[in-house]
Amino acid sequence: MMFNIHMQNAKNIIQMLGGPTKVAQLLGLEKPGAVQRVSNWARRGRIPAQVILDHPRVFARTRARVSAESGVKEVDHVDYA
């Protein structure tokens, strides 16, 4: 199931997936600077749309319902591995 990832905080999503190093691994980003690239997404609060489209299973692994006032309220984990 896909969801609107841009309505969520990129930093929270990256942390839910295991942090920048784990996300870089899940996305197959092995080049030098891959972890920094993911860290930059968290800092900017936005994961590029093309990355989400290219890796829907990675981002479907964690779904969060977000409240405008308090951030992540509930997290559902779905393991597709």
Backbone atoms as SQL, in Angstrom:
CREATE TABLE atoms (id INTEGER PRIMARY KEY, chain TEXT, resi INTEGER, resn TEXT, atom TEXT, x REAL, y REAL, z REAL);
INSERT INTO atoms VALUES
  (1, 'A', 1, 'MET', 'N', 0.842, -1.177, 0.000),
  (2, 'A', 1, 'MET', 'CA', 0.000, 0.000, 0.000),
  (3, 'A', 1, 'MET', 'C', 0.889, 1.242, 0.000),
  (4, 'A', 2, 'MET', 'N', 0.638, 2.155, -0.917),
  (5, 'A', 2, 'MET', 'CA', 1.406, 3.394, -0.970),
  (6, 'A', 2, 'MET', 'C', 0.693, 4.449, -0.129),
  (7, 'A', 3, 'PHE', 'N', 1.421, 5.421, 0.300),
  (8, 'A', 3, 'PHE', 'CA', 0.862, 6.487, 1.106),
  (9, 'A', 3, 'PHE', 'C', 1.596, 7.763, 0.764),
  (10, 'A', 4, 'ASN', 'N', 1.049, 8.887, 1.145),
  (11, 'A', 4, 'ASN', 'CA', 1.648, 10.172, 0.826),
  (12, 'A', 4, 'ASN', 'C', 2.791, 10.447, 1.785),
  (13, 'A', 5, 'ILE', 'N', 3.992, 10.101, 1.346),
  (14, 'A', 5, 'ILE', 'CA', 5.177, 10.216, 2.193),
  (15, 'A', 5, 'ILE', 'C', 5.543, 11.672, 2.475),
  (16, 'A', 6, 'HIS', 'N', 5.158, 12.588, 1.598),
  (17, 'A', 6, 'HIS', 'CA', 5.516, 13.988, 1.802),
  (18, 'A', 6, 'HIS', 'C', 4.679, 14.648, 2.889),
  (19, 'A', 7, 'MET', 'N', 3.618, 13.984, 3.328),
  (20, 'A', 7, 'MET', 'CA', 2.843, 14.516, 4.439),
  (21, 'A', 7, 'MET', 'C', 3.485, 14.113, 5.762),
  (22, 'A', 8, 'GLN', 'N', 4.493, 13.303, 5.709),
  (23, 'A', 8, 'GLN', 'CA', 5.189, 12.862, 6.910),
  (24, 'A', 8, 'GLN', 'C', 6.541, 13.551, 6.973),
  (25, 'A', 9, 'ASN', 'N', 7.125, 13.541, 8.111),
  (26, 'A', 9, 'ASN', 'CA', 8.432, 14.132, 8.298),
  (27, 'A', 9, 'ASN', 'C', 9.498, 13.153, 7.814),
  (28, 'A', 10, 'ALA', 'N', 10.297, 13.561, 6.853),
  (29, 'A', 10, 'ALA', 'CA', 11.328, 12.683, 6.285),
  (30, 'A', 10, 'ALA', 'C', 12.278, 12.163, 7.358),
  (31, 'A', 11, 'LYS', 'N', 12.602, 12.991, 8.319),
  (32, 'A', 11, 'LYS', 'CA', 13.500, 12.562, 9.390),
  (33, 'A', 11, 'LYS', 'C', 12.901, 11.386, 10.164),
  (34, 'A', 12, 'ASN', 'N', 11.606, 11.470, 10.478),
  (35, 'A', 12, 'ASN', 'CA', 10.939, 10.378, 11.198),
  (36, 'A', 12, 'ASN', 'C', 10.914, 9.108, 10.358),
  (37, 'A', 13, 'ILE', 'N', 10.632, 9.241, 9.084),
  (38, 'A', 13, 'ILE', 'CA', 10.584, 8.080, 8.195),
  (39, 'A', 13, 'ILE', 'C', 11.940, 7.398, 8.138),
  (40, 'A', 14, 'ILE', 'N', 12.990, 8.180, 7.973),
  (41, 'A', 14, 'ILE', 'CA', 14.346, 7.630, 7.903),
  (42, 'A', 14, 'ILE', 'C', 14.702, 6.935, 9.208),
  (43, 'A', 15, 'GLN', 'N', 14.329, 7.526, 10.327),
  (44, 'A', 15, 'GLN', 'CA', 14.602, 6.892, 11.620),
  (45, 'A', 15, 'GLN', 'C', 13.806, 5.601, 11.784),
  (46, 'A', 16, 'MET', 'N', 12.547, 5.602, 11.352),
  (47, 'A', 16, 'MET', 'CA', 11.722, 4.394, 11.449),
  (48, 'A', 16, 'MET', 'C', 12.275, 3.246, 10.610),
  (49, 'A', 17, 'LEU', 'N', 12.935, 3.596, 9.527),
  (50, 'A', 17, 'LEU', 'CA', 13.524, 2.580, 8.648),
  (51, 'A', 17, 'LEU', 'C', 14.904, 2.122, 9.130),
  (52, 'A', 18, 'GLY', 'N', 15.425, 2.742, 10.189),
  (53, 'A', 18, 'GLY', 'CA', 16.693, 2.292, 10.750),
  (54, 'A', 18, 'GLY', 'C', 17.822, 3.296, 10.680),
  (55, 'A', 19, 'GLY', 'N', 17.542, 4.510, 10.246),
  (56, 'A', 19, 'GLY', 'CA', 18.567, 5.546, 10.186),
  (57, 'A', 19, 'GLY', 'C', 19.165, 5.677, 8.796),
  (58, 'A', 20, 'PRO', 'N', 19.977, 6.719, 8.585),
  (59, 'A', 20, 'PRO', 'CA', 20.542, 6.999, 7.268),
  (60, 'A', 20, 'PRO', 'C', 21.378, 5.862, 6.680),
  (61, 'A', 21, 'THR', 'N', 22.176, 5.190, 7.492),
  (62, 'A', 21, 'THR', 'CA', 23.012, 4.101, 6.981),
  (63, 'A', 21, 'THR', 'C', 22.142, 2.958, 6.469),
  (64, 'A', 22, 'LYS', 'N', 21.143, 2.571, 7.251),
  (65, 'A', 22, 'LYS', 'CA', 20.247, 1.482, 6.861),
  (66, 'A', 22, 'LYS', 'C', 19.436, 1.848, 5.622),
  (67, 'A', 23, 'VAL', 'N', 18.938, 3.073, 5.563),
  (68, 'A', 23, 'VAL', 'CA', 18.159, 3.509, 4.400),
  (69, 'A', 23, 'VAL', 'C', 19.032, 3.498, 3.148),
  (70, 'A', 24, 'ALA', 'N', 20.260, 3.975, 3.261),
  (71, 'A', 24, 'ALA', 'CA', 21.172, 3.944, 2.108),
  (72, 'A', 24, 'ALA', 'C', 21.370, 2.512, 1.631),
  (73, 'A', 25, 'GLN', 'N', 21.509, 1.572, 2.563),
  (74, 'A', 25, 'GLN', 'CA', 21.652, 0.156, 2.201),
  (75, 'A', 25, 'GLN', 'C', 20.391, -0.380, 1.545),
  (76, 'A', 26, 'LEU', 'N', 19.234, -0.080, 2.128),
  (77, 'A', 26, 'LEU', 'CA', 17.962, -0.554, 1.580),
  (78, 'A', 26, 'LEU', 'C', 17.729, -0.051, 0.158),
  (79, 'A', 27, 'LEU', 'N', 18.226, 1.157, -0.124),
  (80, 'A', 27, 'LEU', 'CA', 18.055, 1.753, -1.449),
  (81, 'A', 27, 'LEU', 'C', 19.148, 1.340, -2.423),
  (82, 'A', 28, 'GLY', 'N', 20.148, 0.618, -1.916),
  (83, 'A', 28, 'GLY', 'CA', 21.250, 0.201, -2.777),
  (84, 'A', 28, 'GLY', 'C', 22.217, 1.323, -3.112),
  (85, 'A', 29, 'LEU', 'N', 22.273, 2.335, -2.260),
  (86, 'A', 29, 'LEU', 'CA', 23.182, 3.462, -2.472),
  (87, 'A', 29, 'LEU', 'C', 24.526, 3.132, -1.842),
  (88, 'A', 30, 'GLU', 'N', 25.445, 2.618, -2.634),
  (89, 'A', 30, 'GLU', 'CA', 26.727, 2.175, -2.089),
  (90, 'A', 30, 'GLU', 'C', 27.882, 3.095, -2.433),
  (91, 'A', 31, 'LYS', 'N', 27.622, 4.109, -3.199),
  (92, 'A', 31, 'LYS', 'CA', 28.681, 5.036, -3.592),
  (93, 'A', 31, 'LYS', 'C', 29.131, 5.862, -2.395),
  (94, 'A', 32, 'PRO', 'N', 30.348, 6.382, -2.440),
  (95, 'A', 32, 'PRO', 'CA', 30.769, 7.285, -1.363),
  (96, 'A', 32, 'PRO', 'C', 29.776, 8.446, -1.257),
  (97, 'A', 33, 'GLY', 'N', 29.410, 8.772, -0.057),
  (98, 'A', 33, 'GLY', 'CA', 28.485, 9.867, 0.177),
  (99, 'A', 33, 'GLY', 'C', 27.031, 9.452, 0.274),
  (100, 'A', 34, 'ALA', 'N', 26.743, 8.154, 0.191),
  (101, 'A', 34, 'ALA', 'CA', 25.357, 7.680, 0.216),
  (102, 'A', 34, 'ALA', 'C', 24.679, 8.005, 1.542),
  (103, 'A', 35, 'VAL', 'N', 25.362, 7.783, 2.650),
  (104, 'A', 35, 'VAL', 'CA', 24.777, 8.046, 3.967),
  (105, 'A', 35, 'VAL', 'C', 24.546, 9.545, 4.132),
  (106, 'A', 36, 'GLN', 'N', 25.488, 10.350, 3.661),
  (107, 'A', 36, 'GLN', 'CA', 25.329, 11.809, 3.732),
  (108, 'A', 36, 'GLN', 'C', 24.136, 12.260, 2.902),
  (109, 'A', 37, 'ARG', 'N', 23.939, 11.632, 1.761),
  (110, 'A', 37, 'ARG', 'CA', 22.801, 11.949, 0.889),
  (111, 'A', 37, 'ARG', 'C', 21.477, 11.728, 1.638),
  (112, 'A', 38, 'VAL', 'N', 21.344, 10.580, 2.297),
  (113, 'A', 38, 'VAL', 'CA', 20.127, 10.279, 3.054),
  (114, 'A', 38, 'VAL', 'C', 19.996, 11.234, 4.240),
  (115, 'A', 39, 'SER', 'N', 21.104, 11.528, 4.899),
  (116, 'A', 39, 'SER', 'CA', 21.084, 12.486, 6.016),
  (117, 'A', 39, 'SER', 'C', 20.598, 13.853, 5.559),
  (118, 'A', 40, 'ASN', 'N', 20.987, 14.249, 4.358),
  (119, 'A', 40, 'ASN', 'CA', 20.539, 15.535, 3.810),
  (120, 'A', 40, 'ASN', 'C', 19.020, 15.547, 3.600),
  (121, 'A', 41, 'TRP', 'N', 18.456, 14.415, 3.171),
  (122, 'A', 41, 'TRP', 'CA', 16.999, 14.332, 3.011),
  (123, 'A', 41, 'TRP', 'C', 16.327, 14.573, 4.355),
  (124, 'A', 42, 'ALA', 'N', 16.860, 13.951, 5.396),
  (125, 'A', 42, 'ALA', 'CA', 16.287, 14.111, 6.741),
  (126, 'A', 42, 'ALA', 'C', 16.388, 15.568, 7.186),
  (127, 'A', 43, 'ARG', 'N', 17.533, 16.168, 6.945),
  (128, 'A', 43, 'ARG', 'CA', 17.748, 17.559, 7.347),
  (129, 'A', 43, 'ARG', 'C', 16.805, 18.499, 6.600),
  (130, 'A', 44, 'ARG', 'N', 16.604, 18.242, 5.317),
  (131, 'A', 44, 'ARG', 'CA', 15.729, 19.085, 4.502),
  (132, 'A', 44, 'ARG', 'C', 14.245, 18.785, 4.720),
  (133, 'A', 45, 'GLY', 'N', 13.964, 17.616, 5.302),
  (134, 'A', 45, 'GLY', 'CA', 12.575, 17.241, 5.545),
  (135, 'A', 45, 'GLY', 'C', 11.852, 16.740, 4.315),
  (136, 'A', 46, 'ARG', 'N', 12.610, 16.259, 3.325),
  (137, 'A', 46, 'ARG', 'CA', 11.995, 15.813, 2.075),
  (138, 'A', 46, 'ARG', 'C', 12.818, 14.701, 1.442),
  (139, 'A', 47, 'ILE', 'N', 12.162, 13.603, 1.128),
  (140, 'A', 47, 'ILE', 'CA', 12.773, 12.520, 0.374),
  (141, 'A', 47, 'ILE', 'C', 12.353, 12.722, -1.075),
  (142, 'A', 48, 'PRO', 'N', 13.300, 12.759, -2.011),
  (143, 'A', 48, 'PRO', 'CA', 12.934, 13.013, -3.409),
  (144, 'A', 48, 'PRO', 'C', 11.868, 12.029, -3.917),
  (145, 'A', 49, 'ALA', 'N', 10.893, 12.578, -4.635),
  (146, 'A', 49, 'ALA', 'CA', 9.784, 11.774, -5.153),
  (147, 'A', 49, 'ALA', 'C', 10.279, 10.615, -6.017),
  (148, 'A', 50, 'GLN', 'N', 11.309, 10.851, -6.822),
  (149, 'A', 50, 'GLN', 'CA', 11.797, 9.779, -7.702),
  (150, 'A', 50, 'GLN', 'C', 12.363, 8.612, -6.903),
  (151, 'A', 51, 'VAL', 'N', 12.974, 8.902, -5.772),
  (152, 'A', 51, 'VAL', 'CA', 13.495, 7.840, -4.901),
  (153, 'A', 51, 'VAL', 'C', 12.340, 6.996, -4.370),
  (154, 'A', 52, 'ILE', 'N', 11.272, 7.655, -3.954),
  (155, 'A', 52, 'ILE', 'CA', 10.098, 6.950, -3.438),
  (156, 'A', 52, 'ILE', 'C', 9.470, 6.094, -4.537),
  (157, 'A', 53, 'LEU', 'N', 9.363, 6.650, -5.734),
  (158, 'A', 53, 'LEU', 'CA', 8.779, 5.916, -6.857),
  (159, 'A', 53, 'LEU', 'C', 9.641, 4.731, -7.276),
  (160, 'A', 54, 'ASP', 'N', 10.950, 4.897, -7.192),
  (161, 'A', 54, 'ASP', 'CA', 11.870, 3.829, -7.589),
  (162, 'A', 54, 'ASP', 'C', 11.947, 2.696, -6.566),
  (163, 'A', 55, 'HIS', 'N', 11.576, 2.970, -5.309),
  (164, 'A', 55, 'HIS', 'CA', 11.716, 1.992, -4.222),
  (165, 'A', 55, 'HIS', 'C', 10.449, 1.912, -3.373),
  (166, 'A', 56, 'PRO', 'N', 9.299, 1.598, -3.967),
  (167, 'A', 56, 'PRO', 'CA', 8.053, 1.609, -3.190),
  (168, 'A', 56, 'PRO', 'C', 8.019, 0.596, -2.055),
  (169, 'A', 57, 'ARG', 'N', 8.671, -0.534, -2.214),
  (170, 'A', 57, 'ARG', 'CA', 8.647, -1.546, -1.149),
  (171, 'A', 57, 'ARG', 'C', 9.413, -1.091, 0.085),
  (172, 'A', 58, 'VAL', 'N', 10.482, -0.338, -0.119),
  (173, 'A', 58, 'VAL', 'CA', 11.250, 0.168, 1.025),
  (174, 'A', 58, 'VAL', 'C', 10.379, 1.106, 1.854),
  (175, 'A', 59, 'PHE', 'N', 9.699, 2.024, 1.187),
  (176, 'A', 59, 'PHE', 'CA', 8.922, 3.025, 1.908),
  (177, 'A', 59, 'PHE', 'C', 7.580, 2.499, 2.387),
  (178, 'A', 60, 'ALA', 'N', 7.097, 1.414, 1.804),
  (179, 'A', 60, 'ALA', 'CA', 5.859, 0.797, 2.282),
  (180, 'A', 60, 'ALA', 'C', 6.099, -0.013, 3.555),
  (181, 'A', 61, 'ARG', 'N', 7.365, -0.294, 3.865),
  (182, 'A', 61, 'ARG', 'CA', 7.693, -1.076, 5.065),
  (183, 'A', 61, 'ARG', 'C', 7.261, -0.375, 6.335),
  (184, 'A', 62, 'THR', 'N', 7.268, 0.933, 6.298),
  (185, 'A', 62, 'THR', 'CA', 6.879, 1.696, 7.490),
  (186, 'A', 62, 'THR', 'C', 5.830, 2.708, 7.083),
  (187, 'A', 63, 'ARG', 'N', 4.716, 2.686, 7.762),
  (188, 'A', 63, 'ARG', 'CA', 3.655, 3.648, 7.498),
  (189, 'A', 63, 'ARG', 'C', 3.352, 4.357, 8.808),
  (190, 'A', 64, 'ALA', 'N', 3.340, 5.648, 8.759),
  (191, 'A', 64, 'ALA', 'CA', 3.068, 6.414, 9.980),
  (192, 'A', 64, 'ALA', 'C', 1.888, 7.350, 9.761),
  (193, 'A', 65, 'ARG', 'N', 1.056, 7.424, 10.755),
  (194, 'A', 65, 'ARG', 'CA', -0.024, 8.413, 10.733),
  (195, 'A', 65, 'ARG', 'C', 0.481, 9.623, 11.495),
  (196, 'A', 66, 'VAL', 'N', 0.398, 10.742, 10.860),
  (197, 'A', 66, 'VAL', 'CA', 0.992, 11.950, 11.423),
  (198, 'A', 66, 'VAL', 'C', -0.088, 12.945, 11.821),
  (199, 'A', 67, 'SER', 'N', 0.112, 13.521, 12.976),
  (200, 'A', 67, 'SER', 'CA', -0.764, 14.579, 13.456),
  (201, 'A', 67, 'SER', 'C', -0.031, 15.904, 13.279),
  (202, 'A', 68, 'ALA', 'N', -0.703, 16.899, 12.817),
  (203, 'A', 68, 'ALA', 'CA', -0.074, 18.203, 12.601),
  (204, 'A', 68, 'ALA', 'C', 0.502, 18.775, 13.889),
  (205, 'A', 69, 'GLU', 'N', -0.127, 18.483, 15.025),
  (206, 'A', 69, 'GLU', 'CA', 0.339, 19.047, 16.291),
  (207, 'A', 69, 'GLU', 'C', 1.462, 18.254, 16.944),
  (208, 'A', 70, 'SER', 'N', 1.395, 16.942, 16.890),
  (209, 'A', 70, 'SER', 'CA', 2.319, 16.164, 17.721),
  (210, 'A', 70, 'SER', 'C', 3.236, 15.211, 16.965),
  (211, 'A', 71, 'GLY', 'N', 3.297, 15.305, 15.638),
  (212, 'A', 71, 'GLY', 'CA', 4.194, 14.418, 14.898),
  (213, 'A', 71, 'GLY', 'C', 3.624, 13.027, 14.769),
  (214, 'A', 72, 'VAL', 'N', 4.487, 12.017, 14.826),
  (215, 'A', 72, 'VAL', 'CA', 4.056, 10.636, 14.622),
  (216, 'A', 72, 'VAL', 'C', 3.234, 10.165, 15.803),
  (217, 'A', 73, 'LYS', 'N', 2.027, 9.709, 15.535),
  (218, 'A', 73, 'LYS', 'CA', 1.146, 9.218, 16.592),
  (219, 'A', 73, 'LYS', 'C', 1.106, 7.698, 16.624),
  (220, 'A', 74, 'GLU', 'N', 1.203, 7.072, 15.465),
  (221, 'A', 74, 'GLU', 'CA', 1.098, 5.620, 15.404),
  (222, 'A', 74, 'GLU', 'C', 1.971, 5.126, 14.259),
  (223, 'A', 75, 'VAL', 'N', 2.658, 4.037, 14.481),
  (224, 'A', 75, 'VAL', 'CA', 3.532, 3.473, 13.467),
  (225, 'A', 75, 'VAL', 'C', 3.144, 2.026, 13.235),
  (226, 'A', 76, 'ASP', 'N', 2.953, 1.678, 11.979),
  (227, 'A', 76, 'ASP', 'CA', 2.670, 0.305, 11.604),
  (228, 'A', 76, 'ASP', 'C', 3.870, -0.217, 10.840),
  (229, 'A', 77, 'HIS', 'N', 4.368, -1.372, 11.206),
  (230, 'A', 77, 'HIS', 'CA', 5.499, -1.975, 10.498),
  (231, 'A', 77, 'HIS', 'C', 4.985, -3.130, 9.659),
  (232, 'A', 78, 'VAL', 'N', 5.373, -3.128, 8.401),
  (233, 'A', 78, 'VAL', 'CA', 5.016, -4.215, 7.505),
  (234, 'A', 78, 'VAL', 'C', 6.312, -4.762, 6.938),
  (235, 'A', 79, 'ASP', 'N', 6.602, -6.000, 7.177),
  (236, 'A', 79, 'ASP', 'CA', 7.852, -6.599, 6.705),
  (237, 'A', 79, 'ASP', 'C', 7.610, -7.347, 5.404),
  (238, 'A', 80, 'TYR', 'N', 8.194, -6.839, 4.322),
  (239, 'A', 80, 'TYR', 'CA', 8.057, -7.463, 3.009),
  (240, 'A', 80, 'TYR', 'C', 9.264, -8.334, 2.672),
  (241, 'A', 81, 'ALA', 'N', 10.195, -8.445, 3.589),
  (242, 'A', 81, 'ALA', 'CA', 11.418, -9.202, 3.307),
  (243, 'A', 81, 'ALA', 'C', 11.158, -10.689, 3.202);
